[in-house]
């Protein structure tokens, strides 16, 4: 029997929106803070991906990781279309996420 938890698939980008990084976490606020501080994963730190522009909630880790893998296989155009649907102005959602913590 699987237990339900909070897992998030998210996309962060840099100031110019030229790089998209997709990840999965069980603590979106902490992971957002990690990205802003340049800690954690090397790739987003190297490209200064600090702006949270997309997130989806999942109760099971297997569903979250499957979605993460799916999004990583998508073309850049398809990822941008997803972000545009979810967050048309590409606002930094991390401000709200960190405020809730």
C-alpha positions in Angstrom: 0.0 0.0 0.0 1.5 3.4 -1.0 1.3 6.4 1.3 0.4 9.8 0.0 2.8 12.7 0.3 3.5 16.0 -1.4 5.7 15.8 -4.5 6.2 18.6 -7.0 7.4 18.6 -10.6 8.7 22.1 -11.3 10.4 24.2 -13.9 12.9 27.0 -13.1 14.5 29.4 -15.6 17.0 32.1 -15.7 16.5 35.9 -16.0 16.4 35.7 -19.9 14.2 32.6 -20.0 17.0 31.0 -22.2 17.4 27.9 -20.0 14.7 25.6 -18.6 15.4 23.2 -15.8 12.9 20.5 -14.8 13.1 18.8 -11.4 11.1 16.9 -8.8 11.0 17.6 -5.0 9.1 16.8 -1.9 9.6 20.3 -0.5 9.0 23.0 -3.1 9.7 25.9 -0.8 13.1 24.5 0.2 14.0 23.6 -3.3 13.0 27.1 -4.6 15.3 28.6 -1.9 18.1 26.2 -2.9 17.9 27.3 -6.5 17.9 31.0 -5.4 21.0 30.4 -3.4 22.7 28.5 -6.1 22.9 25.3 -4.1 21.7 21.8 -4.8 21.9 20.8 -8.5 24.9 22.0 -10.5 23.1 22.7 -13.8 20.6 25.2 -12.6 23.2 26.9 -10.4 25.6 27.2 -13.3 22.9 28.8 -15.5 21.4 30.9 -12.7 18.0 29.3 -12.9 16.3 30.9 -10.0 12.9 31.8 -11.3 10.1 29.2 -10.6 7.7 29.4 -13.5 5.8 26.1 -13.3 4.8 23.5 -10.8 2.5 20.5 -10.5 1.5 18.6 -7.3 1.5 14.8 -7.0 0.7 12.6 -4.1 2.9 9.7 -5.3 6.6 9.9 -6.1 6.2 7.4 -9.0 3.7 9.7 -10.7 5.9 12.8 -10.1 9.0 11.1 -11.5 7.1 9.8 -14.5 5.9 13.3 -15.3 9.4 14.8 -14.8 10.8 12.3 -17.3 7.9 13.0 -19.7 8.5 16.8 -19.6 12.3 16.3 -20.0 11.6 14.5 -23.3 9.4 17.3 -24.7 10.7 19.8 -27.2 11.5 23.3 -25.9 8.5 24.6 -27.8 6.2 22.2 -26.0 7.7 23.1 -22.6 7.2 26.8 -23.4 3.6 26.2 -24.4 3.0 24.4 -21.1 4.4 27.3 -19.1 2.4 29.8 -21.2 -0.8 27.9 -20.4 0.0 27.7 -16.7 1.8 31.0 -16.2 1.3 33.2 -19.3 3.3 36.2 -17.9 6.1 33.9 -16.7 5.8 35.4 -13.2 8.1 34.1 -10.5 5.9 31.7 -8.6 8.7 31.3 -6.0 7.7 34.5 -4.3 4.3 32.9 -3.4 5.8 29.5 -2.6 8.4 31.0 -0.2 5.7 33.2 1.4 3.6 30.1 2.3 6.5 28.4 4.0 
